[in-house]
Amino acid sequence: MSVLIICYHNINKNGMITPEIFEKNIKLLIEKKYYSATLDEVYNYINGKKTLPDKTVHLTFDDGYKDNYSEAFPILKKYGFKATVFLITSQVGLLGHLNWEEILEMQDSGIIDFESHTHSHPRYFLMKPSKQELIDDIMLSKNIIKGNLKKESKYFCYPYGEYDELYVDVLKSAGFLGGLTLDIGSNDINQNPYLLKRIDARGPEKWLRNRLVIYSNQFFSKIYEKVYKKI
């Protein structure tokens, strides 16, 4: 078996994923009997420390948009689905983004975890930051999350899905357990925890229904991943 991680950003009536589509996604996962895992459970599974049901999924939200609270959170609570929100800490409290009060309420629900998506969300391959600049930005994000949420940030989401060996080394030295990419695919046991794969939510229910068919079959999924390297 392998774990499917689905990547969302905005959930709003004017976007690609409306609240109605998002709720249909959740209902479909329930209909297909998917287990909603935490990111800790996913990490422990790929490291051989935990077994998970054959159909297991984890939901992620990148950037920390306001509608993650107003639109997605009520639906997640309604169905008891777990998720991780990756925060750009420089954007918290700004227009269109979550504030700390909302973040704390979501965290206190027990179904939402908050992790790091850097402080400044740089275009890594374009800006080519030095190792020290990477460390400084990541540690600033980590420390802001710790100061506001009283928790260590254990997982990291690469901005724009851009990473290389240096970036992975920086995550390890910063104390992160894993990193999430935008490399398409599902995650088998022994998957590199710093290169976790995701599929990017792209639209109506049929999109997800088709992906569930692909990723429920190891043979089909491996072929699909070879054809489509990136989301």
PEJO-V540174 format. One record per pair of residues at least 4 apart in sequence whose ideal C-beta (glycine too) atoms are under 8 Angstrom apart, sorted by the first residue. I is the first residue (numbers start at 0). J is the second residue. Records with the same first field share a line. If there is no record, write none. Layout:
I: J + J
This chain:
0: 51 + 52 + 53 + 54 + 55 + 187
1: 185 + 186 + 187 + 214 + 217 + 220
2: 36 + 41 + 44 + 45 + 51 + 55 + 56 + 57 + 185 + 186
3: 33 + 55 + 56 + 57 + 185 + 186 + 198 + 210 + 211 + 214
4: 41 + 56 + 57 + 58 + 59 + 179 + 185 + 186 + 195 + 196 + 197 + 198
5: 24 + 56 + 57 + 58 + 59 + 197 + 198 + 199 + 200 + 207
6: 59 + 60 + 61 + 179 + 181 + 197 + 198 + 199 + 200 + 230
7: 16 + 21 + 58 + 59 + 60 + 61 + 71 + 200
8: 16 + 60 + 61 + 62 + 64
9: 14 + 15 + 16 + 64 + 66
10: 14 + 16 + 17 + 18 + 21 + 64 + 66 + 67 + 70 + 71
11: 16 + 17 + 18 + 66 + 70
12: 17 + 18
15: 200 + 201 + 202
16: 20 + 21 + 24 + 200 + 202
17: 21
18: 22 + 70 + 71 + 74
19: 23
20: 24 + 202 + 203 + 204
21: 25 + 70 + 71 + 74
22: 26 + 74
23: 27 + 203 + 204
24: 28 + 200 + 204 + 207
25: 29 + 74 + 75 + 78 + 80
26: 30 + 78
27: 31 + 204 + 207 + 208 + 211
28: 33 + 35 + 56 + 80 + 207 + 211
29: 33 + 78
31: 54 + 211
32: 54
33: 54 + 55 + 56 + 211
34: 51 + 52 + 54 + 55 + 56
35: 56 + 57 + 58 + 79 + 80 + 81
36: 40 + 41 + 44 + 51 + 55 + 56 + 57 + 81
37: 41 + 57 + 81 + 83 + 112
38: 42 + 57 + 59 + 83 + 112 + 114 + 153 + 154 + 177
39: 43 + 153
40: 44 + 49 + 51 + 55 + 57
41: 45 + 51 + 55 + 57 + 186 + 195
42: 46 + 153 + 154 + 176 + 177 + 192
43: 48 + 49
44: 48 + 49 + 50 + 51 + 55 + 188
45: 186 + 187 + 188 + 189 + 190 + 192 + 195
46: 192
47: 188 + 189
51: 55
54: 215
57: 81 + 82 + 83
58: 75 + 80 + 81 + 82 + 83
59: 82 + 83 + 84 + 85 + 156 + 179 + 197
60: 64 + 67 + 71 + 82 + 83 + 84 + 85
61: 85 + 116 + 156
62: 85 + 86 + 87 + 90 + 96 + 116 + 120
63: 67 + 84 + 85 + 86 + 87 + 90 + 91 + 96 + 97 + 102 + 113 + 116
64: 95 + 96 + 97
65: 69 + 95 + 96 + 97 + 101
66: 70 + 71
67: 71 + 72 + 84 + 97 + 105
68: 72 + 97 + 101 + 104 + 105
69: 73
70: 74
71: 75 + 82
72: 76 + 105 + 108 + 111
73: 77
74: 78 + 80
75: 79 + 80 + 81 + 82 + 110 + 111
76: 108 + 110
79: 110
80: 110
81: 110 + 111 + 112
82: 110 + 111 + 112
83: 111 + 112 + 113 + 114 + 154
84: 97 + 102 + 105 + 111 + 112 + 113 + 114
85: 113 + 114 + 115 + 116 + 155 + 156 + 179
86: 90 + 91 + 97 + 102 + 113 + 114 + 115 + 116 + 140 + 144
87: 91 + 96 + 116 + 117 + 118 + 119 + 120 + 140
88: 115 + 117 + 118 + 139 + 140 + 143 + 144
89: 118 + 119 + 120
90: 96 + 120
91: 96 + 97 + 98 + 99 + 102 + 143
92: 96 + 97 + 98 + 99
97: 101 + 102 + 105
98: 102
99: 103 + 147
100: 104
101: 105
102: 106 + 113 + 147 + 148
103: 107 + 147 + 148
104: 108
105: 111 + 113
106: 111 + 112 + 113 + 148 + 150
113: 144 + 148 + 150 + 152
114: 144 + 152 + 153 + 154 + 155 + 156
115: 137 + 140 + 141 + 144 + 152 + 154 + 155 + 156 + 175
116: 120 + 140 + 155 + 156 + 158
117: 121 + 136 + 137 + 140 + 158
118: 136 + 137 + 139 + 140 + 143
119: 136
120: 158
121: 126 + 128 + 136 + 158
122: 126 + 158 + 159 + 161
123: 127 + 128 + 157 + 158 + 159 + 161 + 162 + 163 + 166
124: 161
128: 132 + 133 + 136
129: 133
130: 134 + 165 + 168 + 169
131: 135
132: 136
133: 137 + 165 + 166 + 169
134: 138 + 169 + 172 + 173
135: 139
136: 140
137: 141 + 155 + 169 + 170 + 173
138: 142 + 173
139: 143
140: 144 + 152
141: 145 + 151 + 152 + 173 + 174
142: 146
143: 147
144: 148 + 150 + 152
145: 149 + 150 + 151 + 152
151: 174
152: 175
153: 174 + 175 + 176 + 177
154: 175 + 176 + 177 + 178 + 179
155: 170 + 173 + 175 + 177 + 178 + 179
156: 178 + 179
157: 161 + 162 + 166 + 178 + 179 + 180 + 181
159: 181
160: 180 + 181 + 182 + 229 + 230
161: 166
162: 166 + 167 + 178 + 180 + 194
163: 167
164: 168
165: 169
166: 170 + 178
167: 171 + 178 + 193 + 194
168: 172
169: 173
170: 175 + 178 + 193
171: 175 + 193
175: 193
176: 192
177: 192 + 193 + 195
178: 192 + 193 + 194 + 195
179: 195 + 197
180: 194 + 195 + 196 + 197
181: 197 + 199 + 229 + 230
182: 194 + 196 + 197 + 228 + 229 + 230
183: 196 + 197 + 198 + 199 + 223 + 224 + 227 + 228 + 229 + 230
184: 196 + 198 + 220 + 223 + 224
185: 196 + 198 + 214 + 220
186: 190 + 195 + 196
190: 194 + 195 + 196
191: 195
196: 224
197: 230
198: 210 + 214 + 230
199: 230
200: 206 + 207
201: 206
202: 206
204: 208
205: 209
206: 210
207: 211
208: 212
209: 213
210: 214
211: 215
212: 216 + 219
213: 219 + 220 + 223
214: 219 + 220
216: 220
217: 221
218: 222
219: 223
220: 224
221: 225
222: 226
223: 227
224: 228
